[in-house]
């Protein structure tokens, strides 16, 4: 019954289900437990944050389909990231960009340096690199911009473009991530 609910109710594809099953098996659990955890977390997060469970399912599907980038997250964490992404209006592919941009020390240091030079943002490259959750990374970037006393809306078109490139995001996703209050 969990398979049918996740497939139809949340729109999970066969590949995503297979990946969730592999993830569950590697951690000593079962696909049924993993799916149940995902459904419970999604329903709870949907009510808590006012995000449609179908949007959470879409994000969960995208996360579970990209095990290379997001396979370290549990099903519950994936549901939370999917909710965060939907709340911000940011595609999972944009979160992948942020993960890729800050996954190596060299990339994190280079991006942090560019953001410091161009915007006065103080970003701990090691903390960014060590943050396993893309929502944490976005929050660190948002907080760092806030600490400068500037808002994203005040930046020029060129500054916004540079920030998007440096963070590994497209402009639309960056606009949403930096402009929406998630609290």
Wavefront OBJ file of the C-alpha trace (Angstrom):
o trace
v 0.000 0.000 0.000
v 2.933 2.368 0.679
v 4.168 1.784 -2.868
v 0.839 2.780 -4.369
v 0.481 5.844 -2.108
v 3.991 7.076 -2.842
v 3.729 6.392 -6.560
v 0.289 7.915 -7.131
v -0.130 10.306 -4.233
v 3.334 11.828 -4.295
v 4.398 11.100 -7.869
v 7.503 9.031 -7.154
v 8.982 7.299 -10.193
v 10.230 3.748 -10.317
v 13.856 4.939 -10.297
v 13.281 7.044 -7.203
v 11.622 4.079 -5.467
v 14.538 1.851 -6.421
v 17.011 4.372 -5.021
v 15.034 4.768 -1.796
v 15.011 0.985 -1.494
v 18.792 0.840 -1.944
v 19.227 3.625 0.596
v 16.981 1.815 3.091
v 18.771 -1.488 2.556
v 22.214 0.061 3.027
v 21.111 1.488 6.371
v 19.604 -1.814 7.529
v 15.978 -0.899 6.910
v 13.341 -1.873 4.397
v 11.748 -0.065 1.473
v 8.417 -0.204 3.305
v 9.910 1.544 6.364
v 11.609 4.129 4.167
v 8.436 4.895 2.245
v 6.387 5.091 5.421
v 8.944 7.478 6.937
v 8.776 9.619 3.791
v 4.987 9.742 3.798
v 4.714 10.621 7.483
v 7.411 13.289 7.205
v 5.835 14.734 4.053
v 2.365 14.899 5.583
v 3.720 16.543 8.746
v 5.840 19.058 6.813
v 2.945 19.824 4.472
v 0.736 20.787 7.420
v 3.497 22.610 9.295
v 4.668 24.785 6.400
v 1.575 24.945 4.213
v 3.248 23.269 1.239
v 1.217 20.946 -0.995
v 2.244 17.338 -0.421
v 2.425 16.858 -4.214
v 5.146 19.538 -4.397
v 7.007 17.786 -1.608
v 6.629 14.532 -3.535
v 7.986 16.146 -6.704
v 11.034 17.368 -4.803
v 11.470 14.052 -3.021
v 11.382 12.321 -6.394
v 14.076 14.646 -7.781
v 16.263 14.169 -4.690
v 15.872 10.383 -4.688
v 16.623 10.280 -8.418
v 20.008 11.992 -7.889
v 21.736 9.658 -5.462
v 25.182 10.976 -6.378
v 24.382 14.373 -4.884
v 21.653 13.610 -2.342
v 22.062 9.886 -1.570
v 23.608 10.618 1.821
v 20.310 12.067 3.083
v 17.684 9.893 4.779
v 14.153 9.772 3.369
v 13.025 12.055 6.191
v 15.811 14.554 5.413
v 14.921 14.421 1.710
v 11.306 15.264 2.578
v 12.520 18.233 4.657
v 14.780 19.475 1.837
v 11.941 19.031 -0.673
v 9.650 21.091 1.571
v 12.303 23.788 2.002
v 12.837 23.886 -1.746
v 9.114 24.170 -2.453
v 8.679 26.858 0.220
v 11.433 28.929 -1.385
v 10.305 28.221 -4.932
v 13.727 26.793 -5.761
v 14.174 23.795 -8.046
v 16.117 20.786 -6.781
v 18.543 21.293 -9.684
v 19.478 24.664 -8.149
v 20.184 22.952 -4.823
v 22.394 20.529 -6.729
v 24.306 23.517 -8.111
v 24.952 24.840 -4.604
v 26.007 21.372 -3.430
v 28.403 20.978 -6.359
v 29.820 24.500 -5.982
v 30.760 24.032 -2.329
v 31.550 20.290 -2.191
v 35.329 20.565 -2.482
v 37.595 22.685 -0.339
v 38.982 24.414 -3.412
v 35.501 25.205 -4.778
v 34.187 26.333 -1.391
v 37.224 28.531 -0.729
v 37.119 30.065 -4.195
v 33.381 30.788 -4.034
v 33.594 32.127 -0.470
v 36.472 34.392 -1.532
v 34.555 35.726 -4.519
v 31.470 36.404 -2.412
v 33.592 38.162 0.223
v 35.354 40.293 -2.364
v 32.267 41.264 -4.330
v 29.659 41.566 -1.565
v 31.487 41.614 1.762
v 29.878 38.290 2.687
v 31.675 36.372 5.416
v 31.333 32.674 4.570
v 33.137 29.895 6.397
v 34.343 27.708 3.516
v 34.853 24.690 5.786
v 31.375 25.002 7.285
v 29.882 25.267 3.782
v 31.833 22.250 2.605
v 30.905 20.218 5.678
v 27.195 21.082 5.538
v 25.623 17.935 4.106
v 22.185 19.421 3.636
v 21.587 21.891 0.776
v 19.070 23.785 2.926
v 21.841 24.465 5.466
v 24.070 25.833 2.725
v 21.361 28.131 1.377
v 20.616 29.348 4.917
v 24.308 30.125 5.479
v 24.419 32.109 2.240
v 21.199 33.969 3.083
v 22.439 34.806 6.588
v 25.786 35.983 5.254
v 24.125 38.373 2.820
v 21.853 39.661 5.598
v 24.873 40.317 7.825
v 26.289 42.690 5.202
v 23.262 44.933 5.702
v 22.324 44.588 2.031
v 19.260 42.940 0.617
v 19.233 40.972 -2.598
v 16.807 43.481 -4.117
v 19.359 46.280 -3.668
v 21.988 44.533 -5.781
v 22.536 45.580 -9.381
v 21.797 43.257 -12.271
v 25.522 42.553 -12.656
v 25.948 41.817 -8.953
v 23.005 39.417 -9.011
v 24.456 37.660 -12.057
v 27.855 37.322 -10.369
v 26.232 36.003 -7.185
v 24.236 33.414 -9.150
v 27.377 32.184 -10.932
v 29.397 32.098 -7.726
v 26.704 30.169 -5.833
v 26.081 27.724 -8.681
v 22.426 28.704 -9.112
v 20.273 30.062 -11.908
v 19.007 33.627 -11.479
v 15.367 32.703 -10.845
v 16.264 30.239 -8.082
v 18.705 32.670 -6.499
v 16.071 35.422 -6.560
v 13.610 33.117 -4.791
v 16.160 31.794 -2.298
v 17.385 35.229 -1.267
v 14.059 37.049 -1.253
v 11.675 34.707 0.570
v 11.391 34.610 4.327
v 11.270 30.895 5.309
v 10.620 31.345 9.030
l 1 2 3 4 5 6 7 8 9 10 11 12 13 14 15 16 17 18 19 20 21 22 23 24 25 26 27 28 29 30 31 32 33 34 35 36 37 38 39 40 41 42 43 44 45 46 47 48 49 50 51 52 53 54 55 56 57 58 59 60 61 62 63 64 65 66 67 68 69 70 71 72 73 74 75 76 77 78 79 80 81 82 83 84 85 86 87 88 89 90 91 92 93 94 95 96 97 98 99 100 101 102 103 104 105 106 107 108 109 110 111 112 113 114 115 116 117 118 119 120 121 122 123 124 125 126 127 128 129 130 131 132 133 134 135 136 137 138 139 140 141 142 143 144 145 146 147 148 149 150 151 152 153 154 155 156 157 158 159 160 161 162 163 164 165 166 167 168 169 170 171 172 173 174 175 176 177 178 179 180 181 182 183
